[in-house]
Amino acid sequence: MTVLGRQLAFLVVVGCAVSVAAAGRVVPWLVLDAAVSAAFIPVIQILGFSLVWRLRMRRGAPSTETALAFLDGNTPWLWWFFAIAAVTAFVPPRSLGPFGIVIWPAAGLLFITTLFSDMRWLRDAHHRSSRDAAIDVMALRVVIWGAGLVWFFGIAVWYGEVPKVLAWFGA
């Protein structure tokens, strides 16, 4: 599978999970809308990985095989989205309350688990020391999650808060 194919598959899974969570079934326009809304995630992942690869690990761009192996780190998140879709498909919306208690701690546990699996991948496949692998993973998380949060919340802040601030100054 190509890097583009892997990322498109990720977007389809996210789109289907959002569609099932919102409508209780897969609705094509909801899948498309969610996939387009989440399209920044794979772009930021590849750009962030390429940047950290170039600055911390190697010279030049990573190979396709290396990028695909990095994207394998999305697999646990895909299962998390699948689990959310499965629960929301079979549990009535009024009964979802107890599942909310599990979803966010599971995401936190998944985040920590993927940190360690990425560290192991860098250490074993790319012969990085444990220290260098830990620094690489932290650099990856800061770049990728930082850019993702800026993108995600930046849009909301730009259209929601910036006009309020400008109004204070009479603009």
PAZAPA-4460 file (N, C-alpha, C; in steps of 0.05 Angstrom, whole numbers, plus 32768, in hexadecimal, padded with zeros to 4 digits):
% residues 171
    n_x    n_y    n_z   ca_x   ca_y   ca_z    c_x    c_y    c_z   seq   type   mol
   8011   7FE9   8000   8000   8000   8000   8012   8019   8000     1      M     A
   800A   802D   7FF2   8019   8046   7FF1   8014   8057   8009     2      T     A
   8024   806B   800D   8020   807E   8023   8005   808C   8020     3      V     A
   7FFF   8094   8007   7FE5   80A1   8002   7FCE   808E   8008     4      L     A
   7FD0   8075   7FFF   7FBC   8061   8004   7FB7   805C   8021     5      G     A
   7FCD   805C   8031   7FCB   8057   804E   7FBC   806F   805B     6      R     A
   7FC3   8087   8052   7FB6   809E   805E   7F99   80A0   8056     7      Q     A
   7F93   8099   803D   7F76   8099   8035   7F66   8084   8044     8      L     A
   7F72   806D   8049   7F65   8059   8059   7F60   8063   8076     9      A     A
   7F73   8071   8081   7F70   807E   809B   7F58   8091   809B    10      F     A
   7F56   80A2   8086   7F41   80B5   8085   7F25   80A8   8081    11      L     A
   7F24   8092   8072   7F0B   8083   806F   7F02   8077   8089    12      V     A
   7F15   806C   8098   7F0D   8060   80B3   7F03   8077   80C5    13      V     A
   7F11   808D   80C6   7F09   80A3   80D7   7EED   80AD   80CE    14      V     A
   7EEA   80B0   80B4   7ED0   80B9   80A9   7EBA   80A6   80AF    15      G     A
   7EBE   808D   80AD   7EA9   8079   80B3   7EA3   807A   80D1    16      C     A
   7EB7   807C   80E2   7EB3   807D   80FF   7EA2   8095   8107    17      A     A
   7EA9   80AC   80FB   7E9A   80C5   8101   7E7D   80C2   80F7    18      V     A
   7E7A   80B7   80DF   7E5F   80B3   80D4   7E4E   80A1   80E5    19      S     A
   7E59   808B   80ED   7E4A   8078   80FE   7E44   8085   8119    20      V     A
   7E57   8094   8124   7E52   80A1   813E   7E3D   80B7   813C    21      A     A
   7E3C   80C5   8125   7E29   80DA   8122   7E0E   80D1   8119    22      A     A
   7E0D   80BE   8107   7DF3   80B6   80FB   7DEB   8099   8102    23      A     A
   7DFC   808A   810F   7DF5   806E   8115   7DFA   805B   80FD    24      G     A
   7E03   8066   80E7   7E09   8056   80CF   7E1D   8065   80BE    25      R     A
   7E26   8058   80A9   7E39   8064   8097   7E2A   8074   8082    26      V     A
   7E2D   808E   8083   7E20   80A0   8070   7E36   80AC   805E    27      V     A
   7E36   80A7   8044   7E4C   80B0   8033   7E55   80CD   8036    28      P     A
   7E41   80E0   8038   7E49   80FC   803A   7E56   8102   8055    29      W     A
   7E4D   80F4   806A   7E5A   80F8   8084   7E76   80EC   8084    30      L     A
   7E7A   80D5   8077   7E95   80CA   8074   7EA7   80DD   8066    31      V     A
   7E9E   80E8   8050   7EAD   80FB   8040   7EB3   8114   8050    32      L     A
   7E9F   811F   805D   7EA3   8137   806D   7EB8   8133   8084    33      D     A
   7EB5   811D   8092   7EC8   8117   80A8   7EE4   8112   809D    34      A     A
   7EE6   8104   8086   7F00   80FE   807A   7F0E   8118   8071    35      A     A
   7EFF   812A   8065   7F0A   8144   805C   7F12   8154   8075    36      V     A
   7F01   8154   8089   7F07   8163   80A2   7F20   8159   80B0    37      S     A
   7F25   813F   80AE   7F3D   8132   80BB   7F55   8130   80A9    38      A     A
   7F53   813A   8090   7F68   8137   807D   7F82   8144   8085    39      A     A
   7F81   8158   8098   7F99   8165   80A1   7FAB   8151   80B1    40      F     A
   7F9E   813D   80BD   7FAD   812A   80CE   7FC3   811B   80BF    41      I     A
   7FBC   810E   80A8   7FD2   8100   809A   7FE6   8113   808E    42      P     A
   7FDD   812A   8085   7FF0   813D   8079   8005   8145   808E    43      V     A
   7FFB   814C   80A6   800D   8155   80BC   801E   813E   80C5    44      I     A
   8014   8125   80C5   8024   810E   80CD   803B   810B   80BA    45      Q     A
   8036   810B   80A1   804C   8106   808D   8060   811E   808D    46      I     A
   8056   8136   808E   8068   814D   808E   8078   814E   80A8    47      L     A
   806B   8149   80BF   807A   8148   80D8   808E   8132   80D9    48      G     A
   8087   811A   80D0   809A   8104   80D0   80B1   810A   80BD    49      F     A
   80AC   8116   80A6   80C2   811D   8094   80D4   8131   80A0    50      S     A
   80C9   8145   80AE   80DA   8159   80BA   80EB   814D   80D0    51      L     A
   80DF   813E   80E2   80EF   8132   80F8   8103   811E   80ED    52      V     A
   80FB   810F   80D9   810E   80FC   80CC   8126   810B   80C2    53      W     A
   8121   8121   80B4   8137   8130   80A8   8149   813D   80BD    54      R     A
   813D   8148   80D2   814C   8157   80E6   8159   8145   80FB    55      L     A
   814B   812F   8103   8155   811F   8119   8162   8105   8111    56      R     A
   8158   80F9   80FC   8160   80DD   80F7   8172   80D9   80DF    57      M     A
   816B   80E4   80C8   817A   80DF   80B0   817A   80F8   809F    58      R     A
   818A   80F7   808A   8189   810C   8076   8176   8104   8060    59      R     A
   8169   8117   8054   8157   8110   803E   813C   8107   8047    60      G     A
   812B   8102   8034   810F   80FA   803A   810E   80DC   8042    61      A     A
   80FB   80D4   8053   80F9   80B8   8059   80EE   80A8   8041    62      P     A
   80F6   808F   8040   80EC   807E   802A   80CE   8078   802E    63      S     A
   80C2   806E   8019   80A6   8067   801B   80A1   8051   8030    64      T     A
   80B3   803E   8030   80B1   8028   8044   80B3   8033   8061    65      E     A
   80C5   8046   8065   80C8   8051   8080   80AE   8061   8087    66      T     A
   80A4   8071   8074   808C   8080   807A   8074   806E   8080    67      A     A
   8072   8058   8071   805C   8044   8075   805F   8038   8091    68      L     A
   8078   8031   8098   807C   8025   80B3   8075   8039   80C9    69      A     A
   807B   8052   80C4   8074   8067   80D8   8055   8068   80DA    70      F     A
   8048   8067   80C3   802A   806A   80C3   801D   8051   80CF    71      L     A
   802B   803B   80D2   8020   8024   80E0   8019   802B   80FD    72      D     A
   8025   8040   8108   801F   804A   8122   8002   8054   8125    73      G     A
   7FF5   8058   810E   7FD8   8060   810F   7FC6   8049   8114    74      N     A
   7FCF   8030   8111   7FBE   8019   8113   7FAE   8018   812E    75      T     A
   7FBB   801C   8145   7FAB   801C   815E   7F95   8032   815E    76      P     A
   7F9B   8049   8152   7F87   805E   8151   7F70   8056   813F    77      W     A
   7F76   8047   812A   7F60   803E   8118   7F4E   802B   8127    78      L     A
   7F5A   8019   8138   7F4A   8007   8148   7F39   8016   815C    79      W     A
   7F44   802C   8167   7F35   803D   817A   7F1D   8049   816C    80      W     A
   7F21   8054   8153   7F0B   805F   8144   7EF6   8049   813E    81      F     A
   7F00   8031   8136   7EEE   801B   8130   7EDE   8014   8149    82      F     A
   7EEA   8014   8160   7EDC   800D   8179   7EC6   8022   817F    83      A     A
   7ECD   803B   817B   7EB9   8050   8180   7EA2   804D   816C    84      I     A
   7EA8   8047   8153   7E93   8043   813F   7E81   802B   8147    85      A     A
   7E8E   8015   8150   7E7F   7FFD   8157   7E6D   8003   816F    86      A     A
   7E77   8010   8183   7E66   8017   819A   7E4F   8028   8193    87      V     A
   7E55   803E   8184   7E3F   8050   817C   7E2B   8044   8169    88      T     A
   7E34   8030   815A   7E21   8022   8148   7E0D   8010   8156    89      A     A
   7E16   8005   816D   7E05   7FF1   817A   7DF9   7FFA   8195    90      F     A
   7E02   8011   819F   7DF8   801B   81B9   7DE7   8034   81B3    91      V     A
   7DCF   8035   81BD   7DBE   804D   81B8   7DCC   8066   81C4    92      P     A
   7DC8   807D   81B7   7DD5   8095   81C1   7DD0   809C   81DE    93      P     A
   7DB8   8096   81E8   7DB2   809C   8204   7DC1   808A   8218    94      R     A
   7DCC   8074   820E   7DDA   8061   821F   7DF8   8064   821C    95      S     A
   7E02   8078   820E   7E1F   807A   8209   7E2F   8086   8220    96      L     A
   7E21   8091   8234   7E2F   809E   824A   7E46   808F   8256    97      G     A
   7E42   8076   825F   7E58   8067   826B   7E70   8062   8258    98      P     A
   7E6B   8062   823E   7E81   805D   822B   7E93   8076   8229    99      F     A
   7E89   808E   822F   7E99   80A6   822F   7EAF   80A5   8244   100      G     A
   7EA9   8097   825A   7EBD   8094   8270   7ED5   8084   8266   101      I     A
   7ED0   8072   8253   7EE5   8060   8249   7EF5   806C   8232   102      V     A
   7EE7   807B   8221   7EF3   8084   8207   7F0C   8095   820C   103      I     A
   7F0B   80A9   821D   7F21   80BC   8220   7F39   80AF   822F   104      W     A
   7F34   80A0   8244   7F4B   8092   8250   7F58   807E   823C   105      P     A
   7F47   8071   822C   7F52   805F   8218   7F64   806E   8204   106      A     A
   7F5B   8086   81FC   7F6B   8096   81EA   7F86   809E   81F7   107      A     A
   7F86   80A5   8210   7F9E   80AB   821E   7FB1   8093   8220   108      G     A
   7FA6   807C   8226   7FB6   8064   8227   7FC1   805D   820B   109      L     A
   7FB1   8061   81F7   7FBA   805D   81DC   7FD0   8070   81D4   110      L     A
   7FCE   8089   81DC   7FE3   809C   81D7   7FFE   8093   81E3   111      F     A
   7FFD   808A   81FC   8015   8081   820A   8020   8068   81FC   112      I     A
   800E   8056   81F5   8017   803D   81E8   8024   8043   81CD   113      T     A
   8019   8055   81BE   8026   805B   81A4   8040   806A   81A7   114      T     A
   8044   8078   81BD   805E   8084   81C2   8073   806E   81C5   115      L     A
   806D   805A   81D5   8080   8045   81D9   8084   8033   81C0   116      F     A
   806F   802F   81B1   8073   801F   8198   8083   802E   8184   117      S     A
   807F   8048   8182   808F   8058   816F   80AC   8059   8178   118      D     A
   80B1   805A   8193   80CC   805A   819D   80D9   803F   8196   119      M     A
   80CB   8029   819A   80D6   800F   8194   80DC   800C   8177   120      R     A
   80CA   8016   8165   80CE   8015   8148   80E7   8025   8141   121      W     A
   80EB   803C   814C   8102   804C   8145   811C   803F   814F   122      L     A
   811A   8033   8167   8132   8026   8173   8139   800D   8163   123      R     A
   8125   7FFD   815D   812B   7FE3   8150   8130   7FE5   8132   124      D     A
   811E   7FF3   8124   8120   7FF4   8107   8135   8007   80FD   125      A     A
   813A   801C   810D   814C   8031   8103   8165   8034   8115   126      H     A
   8169   8020   8126   8181   801E   8137   8187   8038   8146   127      H     A
   8172   8044   8152   8176   805B   8162   817A   8052   817F   128      R     A
   8189   8060   818E   818C   805A   81AA   8171   8060   81B8   129      S     A
   816D   8055   81D0   8154   805A   81DE   8150   8078   81E3   130      S     A
   8165   8085   81E9   8164   80A2   81EE   815C   80B1   81D5   131      R     A
   816A   80AB   81BF   8164   80B8   81A5   8148   80B2   819C   132      D     A
   813F   8099   819F   8124   8091   8197   810F   80A1   81A7   133      A     A
   8114   80A4   81C1   8102   80B3   81D2   8101   80D1   81C9   134      A     A
   8118   80DC   81C3   8119   80F8   81BA   810B   80FB   819F   135      I     A
   810F   80E7   818D   8102   80E7   8173   80E4   80E6   8176   136      D     A
   80DA   80D5   8187   80BD   80D2   818B   80B2   80EC   8197   137      V     A
   80C0   80F8   81AA   80B6   8111   81B6   80B6   8127   81A0   138      M     A
   80CA   8128   8190   80CB   813B   817A   80B4   8137   8167   139      A     A
   80AF   811D   8160   8098   8117   814E   807E   8120   815B   140      L     A
   807A   811A   8174   8061   8122   8181   805D   8140   8183   141      R     A
   8073   814E   818A   8071   816B   818C   806A   8177   8170   142      V     A
   8078   816E   815C   8073   8179   8141   8058   8172   8137   143      V     A
   8051   8158   8137   8038   814E   812B   8020   8157   813C   144      I     A
   8020   8152   8155   8009   8159   8166   8007   8177   8169   145      W     A
   801E   8185   816B   801D   81A2   816D   8011   81AE   8154   146      G     A
   801A   81A6   813D   800F   81B0   8124   7FF1   81A9   8121   147      A     A
   7FEA   8191   8129   7FCE   8188   8128   7FBC   8199   813A   148      G     A
   7FC6   819F   8152   7FB6   81AF   8165   7FB3   81CC   815B   149      L     A
   7FC9   81D6   8150   7FC8   81F1   8145   7FB4   81F2   812D   150      V     A
   7FB5   81DE   811C   7FA3   81DD   8105   7F86   81DB   810F   151      W     A
   7F81   81C7   8120   7F66   81C1   812A   7F5A   81D9   8139   152      F     A
   7F68   81E2   814D   7F5E   81F8   815E   7F62   8213   8152   153      F     A
   7F77   8215   8141   7F7C   822F   8134   7F65   8239   8123   154      G     A
   7F58   8226   8115   7F41   822E   8105   7F2A   8239   8117   155      I     A
   7F25   822B   812D   7F10   8234   813F   7F17   824E   814C   156      A     A
   7F30   8252   8154   7F39   826B   8160   7F37   8281   814C   157      V     A
   7F41   827C   8133   7F41   8291   811F   7F25   829C   811A   158      W     A
   7F12   828A   8117   7EF7   8293   8110   7EE6   8299   8128   159      Y     A
   7EED   828F   813F   7EDD   8294   8157   7EE7   82A9   816A   160      G     A
   7F02   82A9   816F   7F0D   82BB   8183   7F1A   82D4   8177   161      E     A
   7F27   82D2   8160   7F35   82E9   8155   7F21   8300   814F   162      V     A
   7F09   82FB   8144   7EF7   8311   8140   7EEF   831F   815B   163      P     A
   7EED   8310   8170   7EE7   831C   818A   7EFD   832F   8194   164      K     A
   7F16   8325   8190   7F2D   8335   8198   7F2F   834E   8187   165      V     A
   7F2B   834B   816D   7F2B   8362   815B   7F15   8376   8162   166      L     A
   7EFE   836C   816B   7EE8   837E   8173   7EEF   838E   818B   167      A     A
   7EFF   8383   819E   7F08   8392   81B5   7F18   83AB   81AD   168      W     A
   7F27   83A8   8197   7F37   83BE   818E   7F29   83D0   8179   169      F     A
   7F0F   83CA   8175   7F00   83DB   8163   7F04   83D5   8146   170      G     A
   7F10   83BE   8140   7F16   83B7   8124   7EFF   83A7   8118   171      A     A
***
